[in-house]
Amino acid sequence: MAKVIGGVGTSHVPAIGAAVDGGKTQEPYWKPVFDGMQAARDWIARTKPDVCIVVYNDHASCFSLALTPTFALGVAERYQPHDEGYGPRPVPVVQGAPELSWHLAESLILDEFDITVVSEMTVDHGLTVPLSVLFGQPTSWPCQVIPLCVNVIQYPPPTGRRCLKLGQAIRKAIEAYPADVRVAVIGTGGLSHQLQGERAGLINAEFDNAWLDDFVAAPEQVAQKDHLELLREAGSEGLECVMWLVMRGALQAEVDVVHRFYHVPASNTAYGLLVLEDVAPPLHTTT
């Protein structure tokens, strides 16, 4: 039986990808950020997932305002990095897990989630930067990847409540998959930032850290925050944090925090990183 081995929440700041690609990770500005990622890399190297489900948003790359699915699940064998205007990132092609993807699609749709099934798609920095955060610069990604793209660009985006429930349905689907597959769920985006308008450059560290506290201990409470509160407190792009709730829903109610890291600034955003595992069941002893 397949199982969820843990979850990672990470910002997908495009400048992080540029720092990796340009060999700048040890420069004074970036070194604290990449040092803070090391424990997450150690965890992923130790746990060795077979598949990572990466929950991210497309930035008008593969999708546009002409076609904006709320939840789009990739079922392809491979995904090419998208050219976002300055050439594709020099990263490996993402290898898919089509059998598990189709199983997820069937299970989620029968659970009444209106999933858009995508047989051919490119992936932008929203997906490739989290892979670089966890795996560095390999010649090939060490696991298969299932892209799950969430609309947080065009109003109306899904609520945190819906994202949390989607994560719960994903766990149910994974545990019903008969093959012995170890799955990590990666929620991406956020935390507080705004890229345009009068509040461009907004970073709300107090809100971010309180949100991270509650995300771990009281996810149902975090999921109740509506769009207006998230926009007001975290900025227009801070709304991306709802994608972390898909990851949180795929885990048990009680989790262990393997690693937590928060840093300001990373480019013009706040950078957040969490690694979570289900609380281990108690050992049974005999008397």
Buried (B, 14 or more C-beta within 10 A) or exposed (E): EBEBBBBBBBBBBBBBBBBBBEEBBEEEEBEEBBEBBEBBBEBBEEBEBBBBBBBBBBBEBBBEEEEBBBBBBBBBBBBBBBEBEEEBBEBBBBBBBBEBBEBBBEBBEEBEBEBBBBEEBBBBBBBBBBBBBBBEEEEEBBBBBBBBBBBBBEEEBBBBBBBBBBBBBBBEBBEEBEEEBBBBBBBBBBBBBBBEEEEEEBBBBEBBBEBBEBBBEEBBEBBEBEBEEBBEBBBBBBBBBBBBBBBBBBBBEEBBEBBBBBBBBBBBBBBBBBBBBBEEEEEEEEE
